[in-house]
Each structure stands twice: as structure tokens, then as C-alpha cells.
């Protein structure tokens, strides 16, 4: 019963936010996009990314996490990589404690932690970014440290997902070797 009501409310929320995103009020559109990104809406992410590129500003909301940090779908990776590129250009107005780059990297980490496939897509995307921009942008080599941290987090999360039956099977296999 509760699950059905939640799905219905989420669906109604999504419809309302989509209407705002399609409207004309600029501030409403940005807020709607932020909320829709939390719901993993790719169209909202595209709008939000284009807004940042067009305005050369990273919107800061001091009450909540950036919507970029809440992404979980691998379809968002190319857009986050584009925003990562934008973050290195140093012409973005942003809060020094809440930077576009840090929010993009947090979003990429969140996506990578969802599945092994996502992890490898994020890794490949960031490695490709590094290779393309190593001589272009200062400090891009620090992304190797980001990849190492993400790999560590991924394997920690992966090991925590084992249930007791998986652990017993692994222990039995180890004993028989």
C-alpha cells in the first residue's frame, strides 16, 4: 500500500516538475531541473549542463547537496565528463567550497559505486579525459588519484554487498584449495 502511494506521489511530482522545466520562468526551470536530476531524469541533466555552460556559473544551494552528487545512472557519465572539462577552464563562477569539479567527481563516484559495469565506464571515461587533456589543463593528472580512491571505494562497497551465504561459499572454496 505504502509503495503504491509513494510511486504515485513520485510520478505526480515528476509530471509537475517536467511542466516547470518546459515553462518560461528561468529560476523555476533551474529548480525543477535540480529536483528532476535527483529523480535521475536525463533531460533535466542536459538542461542543467547547458545552463551552466551558457551562464558560466555553477548554481550553489547551501541547504542541499548538488543534484550532480545524487546521480546514479551511467547515462549521465558523458554529461558529467563535459562538465568536468568545463570545470578546468577556470571561467566558471562558483563557490570556492562547493566547486563544479568536486560535485562532478562526487557524481561520477556515486555512479561508479552502483555496479561493476558503471565503475568501468566511469574509469574509462575519466582515463580518456586525462589522456585528451593532460597537456591542455594544469592539474589534470590529479584525476589519477581520484581514480584510485574510486577504485578503493568500489571494492569496499562490493565486498560489503556479500551476504552470509556468499561468504560461506567463498570460505568453503578456500578450504578445498
VOBA-1610 file (N, C-alpha, C; in pm, whole numbers, padded with zeros to 5 digits, always signed):
BEGIN
Unk+00082-00119+00000Unk+00000+00000+00000Unk+00087+00126+00000Unk+00183+00133+00094Unk+00270+00250+00102Unk+00350+00266-00026Unk+00403+00157-00079Unk+00482+00162-00201Unk+00406+00219-00318Unk+00280+00180-00333Unk+00197+00231-00442Unk+00174+00382-00427Unk+00148+00428-00305Unk+00128+00571-00281Unk+00256+00649-00311Unk+00370+00593-00271Unk+00498+00660-00297Unk+00523+00673-00447Unk+00500+00565-00520Unk+00520+00568-00665Unk+00427+00670-00729Unk+00302+00675-00683Unk+00205+00770-00736Unk+00249+00914-00708Unk+00293+00941-00584Unk+00338+01076-00549Unk+00463+01114-00628Unk+00555+01021-00644Unk+00676+01047-00721Unk+00641+01075-00866Unk+00547+01002-00919Unk+00503+01021-01057Unk+00439+01159-01074Unk+00353+01197-00979Unk+00290+01329-00985Unk+00394+01440-00969Unk+00491+01418-00882Unk+00599+01516-00863Unk+00677+01532-00994Unk+00709+01421-01058Unk+00784+01425-01183Unk+00707+01502-01291Unk+00577+01477-01302Unk+00494+01545-01402Unk+00493+01696-01375Unk+00474+01734-01249Unk+00473+01875-01212Unk+00607+01941-01245Unk+00717+01875-01211Unk+00850+01930-01236Unk+00880+01939-01385Unk+00833+01841-01461Unk+00852+01844-01607Unk+00778+01963-01668Unk+00660+01992-01615Unk+00585+02109-01663Unk+00661+02237-01633Unk+00721+02246-01513Unk+00802+02364-01478Unk+00924+02375-01569Unk+00987+02262-01596Unk+01106+02262-01681Unk+01072+02309-01822Unk+00954+02277-01868Unk+00911+02319-02001Unk+00854+02460-02004Unk+00842+02523-01887Unk+00784+02657-01879Unk+00882+02766-01919Unk+00845+02889-01885Unk+00926+03004-01926Unk+01001+03071-01812Unk+00962+03047-01688Unk+01028+03111-01574Unk+01165+03049-01552Unk+01270+03127-01577Unk+01407+03076-01576Unk+01445+03014-01441Unk+01414+03082-01331Unk+01450+03030-01200Unk+01374+02902-01168Unk+01245+02895-01206Unk+01166+02774-01185Unk+01224+02658-01265Unk+01268+02685-01386Unk+01323+02580-01471Unk+01449+02519-01408Unk+01534+02604-01355Unk+01659+02554-01294Unk+01628+02471-01171Unk+01538+02519-01086Unk+01500+02443-00965Unk+01432+02312-01003Unk+01347+02317-01104Unk+01281+02194-01150Unk+01386+02095-01201Unk+01482+02144-01276Unk+01589+02057-01328Unk+01666+01993-01213Unk+01697+02071-01110Unk+01770+02016-00996Unk+01692+01901-00930Unk+01562+01922-00910Unk+01479+01818-00848Unk+01464+01696-00940Unk+01451+01720-01069Unk+01438+01608-01163Unk+01568+01529-01173Unk+01681+01594-01162Unk+01808+01521-01162Unk+01814+01425-01045Unk+01763+01467-00930Unk+01756+01378-00814Unk+01673+01254-00845Unk+01576+01269-00937Unk+01493+01156-00980Unk+01555+01083-01100Unk+01681+01117-01132Unk+01759+01053-01238Unk+01704+01084-01378Unk+01655+01204-01397Unk+01598+01246-01525Unk+01709+01303-01614Unk+01735+01237-01725Unk+01844+01275-01815Unk+01816+01408-01887Unk+01691+01433-01926Unk+01658+01560-01990Unk+01688+01678-01897Unk+01661+01660-01769Unk+01689+01765-01671Unk+01839+01787-01658Unk+01915+01678-01661Unk+02061+01691-01654Unk+02115+01766-01775Unk+02059+01737-01891Unk+02101+01808-02013Unk+02070+01957-02000Unk+01950+01990-01954Unk+01913+02131-01934Unk+02009+02197-01835Unk+02035+02131-01723Unk+02121+02184-01617Unk+02263+02206-01670Unk+02315+02109-01742Unk+02451+02120-01800Unk+02458+02236-01898Unk+02358+02245-01984Unk+02356+02356-02080Unk+02343+02491-02010Unk+02266+02495-01901Unk+02252+02619-01825Unk+02388+02663-01771Unk+02464+02570-01714Unk+02596+02600-01660Unk+02689+02649-01771Unk+02686+02582-01885Unk+02772+02622-01997Unk+02734+02762-02047Unk+02606+02787-02059Unk+02557+02914-02114Unk+02584+03031-02018Unk+02563+03009-01888Unk+02577+03116-01790Unk+02716+03122-01727Unk+02797+03020-01753Unk+02932+03012-01695Unk+02927+03030-01543Unk+02830+02963-01485Unk+02808+02972-01340Unk+02760+02837-01289Unk+02813+02797-01175Unk+02766+02674-01111Unk+02673+02713-00997Unk+02542+02681-01010Unk+02447+02721-00906Unk+02476+02651-00774Unk+02477+02726-00667Unk+02505+02671-00535Unk+02380+02679-00450Unk+02347+02568-00390Unk+02234+02561-00298Unk+02293+02521-00163Unk+02295+02610-00069Unk+02361+02583+00058Unk+02281+02491+00149Unk+02156+02469+00118Unk+02074+02383+00204Unk+02085+02236+00166Unk+02107+02207+00041Unk+02105+02069-00005Unk+02233+02036-00080Unk+02252+01906-00103Unk+02362+01864-00188Unk+02331+01902-00332Unk+02437+01918-00408Unk+02419+01943-00551Unk+02348+01824-00614Unk+02261+01848-00711Unk+02195+01735-00776Unk+02296+01646-00850Unk+02410+01702-00889Unk+02511+01621-00957Unk+02564+01510-00867Unk+02564+01533-00738Unk+02613+01433-00643Unk+02515+01318-00623Unk+02393+01335-00671Unk+02290+01234-00646Unk+02262+01146-00767Unk+02340+01164-00871Unk+02321+01084-00992Unk+02366+00940-00968Unk+02293+00847-01027Unk+02325+00705-01014Unk+02325+00633-01148Unk+02280+00698-01253Unk+02264+00631-01382Unk+02386+00656-01472Unk+02429+00548-01537Unk+02551+00561-01619Unk+02530+00647-01743Unk+02407+00667-01784Unk+02379+00755-01898Unk+02421+00899-01871Unk+02440+00933-01745Unk+02481+01068-01707Unk+02631+01091-01724Unk+02707+00986-01739Unk+02854+00997-01742Unk+02905+01093-01849Unk+02859+01083-01975Unk+02912+01177-02075Unk+02886+01324-02041Unk+02773+01352-01980Unk+02740+01490-01942Unk+02828+01537-01826Unk+02857+01446-01734Unk+02946+01481-01623Unk+03088+01503-01674Unk+03131+01424-01771Unk+03264+01443-01829Unk+03271+01579-01899Unk+03164+01618-01968Unk+03161+01752-02030Unk+03172+01862-01925Unk+03102+01843-01814Unk+03109+01942-01705Unk+03247+01941-01639Unk+03310+01824-01633Unk+03446+01816-01581Unk+03539+01900-01667Unk+03523+01888-01798Unk+03603+01969-01890Unk+03579+02118-01863Unk+03455+02155-01846Unk+03420+02294-01818Unk+03484+02342-01687Unk+03492+02254-01590Unk+03548+02292-01460Unk+03697+02325-01467Unk+03766+02273-01567Unk+03909+02301-01581Unk+03936+02432-01656Unk+03836+02490-01715Unk+03856+02611-01794Unk+03870+02737-01710Unk+03838+02729-01583Unk+03857+02839-01488Unk+03778+02965-01520Unk+03675+02954-01601Unk+03593+03073-01628Unk+03451+03054-01576Unk+03435+02965-01480Unk+03305+02937-01418Unk+03297+03010-01285Unk+03189+03079-01263Unk+03164+03141-01133Unk+03112+03030-01041Unk+03183+03011-00932Unk+03145+02904-00839Unk+03191+02939-00699Unk+03134+02872-00603Unk+03173+02888-00464Unk+03304+02810-00442Unk+03398+02870-00373Unk+03527+02803-00356Unk+03516+02675-00273Unk+03413+02663-00191Unk+03396+02545-00108Unk+03299+02444-00168Unk+03240+02478-00279Unk+03142+02392-00344Unk+03163+02403-00495Unk+03273+02348-00541Unk+03313+02368-00681Unk+03241+02272-00775Unk+03231+02314-00899Unk+03174+02230-01003Unk+03254+02101-01014Unk+03386+02111-01017Unk+03470+01991-01033Unk+03444+01891-00922Unk+03442+01937-00798Unk+03422+01845-00687Unk+03284+01779-00693Unk+03183+01854-00732Unk+03049+01796-00744Unk+03041+01695-00859Unk+03109+01724-00969Unk+03113+01630-01081Unk+03183+01501-01038Unk+03295+01514-00971Unk+03370+01395-00928Unk+03290+01313-00827Unk+03218+01380-00739Unk+03132+01308-00644Unk+03021+01234-00719Unk+02964+01299-00820Unk+02861+01233-00901Unk+02916+01113-00975Unk+03034+01126-01032Unk+03097+01013-01102Unk+03124+00898-01005Unk+03168+00930-00885Unk+03192+00827-00784Unk+03062+00755-00750Unk+02957+00832-00728Unk+02827+00773-00693Unk+02780+00677-00803Unk+02796+00717-00927Unk+02757+00631-01039Unk+02843+00506-01042Unk+02974+00523-01024Unk+03066+00409-01028Unk+03035+00306-00921Unk+02985+00350-00808Unk+02959+00258-00697Unk+02831+00177-00714Unk+02754+00207-00817Unk+02626+00137-00837Unk+02644-00004-00892Unk+02745-00025-00978Unk+02764-00157-01037Unk+02904-00168-01096Unk+02946-00288-01122Unk+03078-00310-01182Unk+03085-00247-01321Unk+02978-00263-01397Unk+02974-00203-01531Unk+02988-00051-01522Unk+02914+00010-01433Unk+02922+00156-01415Unk+03063+00197-01375Unk+03124+00121-01285Unk+03259+00154-01241Unk+03355+00159-01360Unk+03348+00058-01445Unk+03441+00053-01557Unk+03411+00160-01662Unk+03285+00197-01679Unk+03250+00305-01773Unk+03304+00438-01720Unk+03290+00463-01590Unk+03343+00586-01529Unk+03495+00587-01542Unk+03558+00477-01509Unk+03705+00469-01516Unk+03754+00497-01657Unk+03692+00434-01754Unk+03733+00454-01894Unk+03711+00600-01936Unk+03599+00659-01897Unk+03569+00797-01933Unk+03669+00895-01874Unk+03705+00875-01748Unk+03799+00966-01682Unk+03940+00945-01738Unk+03978+00820-01761Unk+04111+00793-01820Unk+04122+00857-01958Unk+04018+00847-02036Unk+04016+00910-02168Unk+04026+01061-02156Unk+03955+01119-02060Unk+03961+01262-02037Unk+04104+01304-02002Unk+04168+01228-01915Unk+04305+01261-01874Unk+04397+01259-01996Unk+04387+01155-02076Unk+04475+01144-02194Unk+04454+01259-02290Unk+04329+01299-02313Unk+04300+01408-02406Unk+04347+01544-02354Unk+04349+01561-02223Unk+04371+01695-02167Unk+04496+01709-02080Unk+04580+01608-02077Unk+04697+01611-01990Unk+04787+01730-02019Unk+04804+01762-02146Unk+04891+01876-02179Unk+04813+02008-02187Unk+04681+02000-02185Unk+04598+02119-02201Unk+04567+02188-02067Unk+04536+02109-01966Unk+04493+02164-01838Unk+04594+02133-01727Unk+04618+02233-01646Unk+04703+02216-01529Unk+04629+02128-01428Unk+04698+02044-01361Unk+04646+01961-01252Unk+04554+01847-01295Unk+04540+01822-01424Unk+04452+01713-01467Unk+04507+01578-01421Unk+04638+01571-01398Unk+04698+01445-01352Unk+04648+01405-01213Unk+04591+01499-01137Unk+04536+01464-01006Unk+04412+01373-01019Unk+04360+01364-01137Unk+04246+01274-01158Unk+04287+01127-01142Unk+04416+01098-01157Unk+04462+00960-01129Unk+04438+00924-00984Unk+04459+01019-00893Unk+04431+00996-00751Unk+04281+00974-00730Unk+04200+01052-00803Unk+04054+01032-00796Unk+04019+00889-00839Unk+04079+00841-00948Unk+04051+00706-00996Unk+04093+00600-00893Unk+04205+00621-00827Unk+04249+00527-00723Unk+04152+00524-00606Unk+04108+00641-00561Unk+04011+00646-00450Unk+03879+00581-00489Unk+03836+00607-00612Unk+03710+00548-00658Unk+03721+00396-00665Unk+03835+00348-00713Unk+03856+00203-00718Unk+03851+00141-00578Unk+03918+00205-00484Unk+03915+00155-00346Unk+03772+00153-00292Unk+03700+00261-00312Unk+03562+00268-00265Unk+03477+00160-00331Unk+03496+00142-00461Unk+03417+00042-00533Unk+03437-00096-00473Unk+03562-00134-00449Unk+03587-00269-00397Unk+03544-00284-00251Unk+03547-00177-00174Unk+03494-00183-00038Unk+03343-00204-00043Unk+03275-00126-00125Unk+03129-00140-00138Unk+03093-00278-00191Unk+03168-00324-00289Unk+03141-00456-00347Unk+03157-00565-00242Unk+03259-00554-00158Unk+03279-00656-00055Unk+03171-00651+00052Unk+03116-00531+00078Unk+03010-00518+00177Unk+02878-00575+00127Unk+02863-00589-00004Unk+02737-00639-00059Unk+02724-00791-00050Unk+02829-00858-00007Unk+02821-01003+00007Unk+02728-01037+00123Unk+02638-01131+00100Unk+02556-01175+00212Unk+02623-01296+00276Unk+02568-01345+00382Unk+02630-01453+00459Unk+02647-01580+00375Unk+02553-01608+00286Unk+02564-01727+00202Unk+02683-01716+00107Unk+02705-01598+00050Unk+02821-01576-00037Unk+02951-01595+00038Unk+02955-01545+00160Unk+03076-01559+00241Unk+03103-01706+00271Unk+03001-01780+00306Unk+03017-01924+00335Unk+03067-01997+00212Unk+03010-01967+00094Unk+03055-02031-00030Unk+03202-02000-00057Unk+03242-01878-00037Unk+03382-01840-00059Unk+03474-01910+00040Unk+03432-01919+00166Unk+03512-01988+00266Unk+03526-02137+00235Unk+03418-02198+00189Unk+03423-02339+00152Unk+03521-02358+00037Unk+03515-02270-00065Unk+03609-02280-00178Unk+03754-02265-00131Unk+03778-02175-00040Unk+03914-02155+00011Unk+03962-02279+00086Unk+03874-02339+00165Unk+03910-02458+00243Unk+03948-02575+00152Unk+03881-02588+00039Unk+03903-02703-00050Unk+04024-02686-00139Unk+04085-02570-00141Unk+04201-02548-00228Unk+04327-02601-00166
//
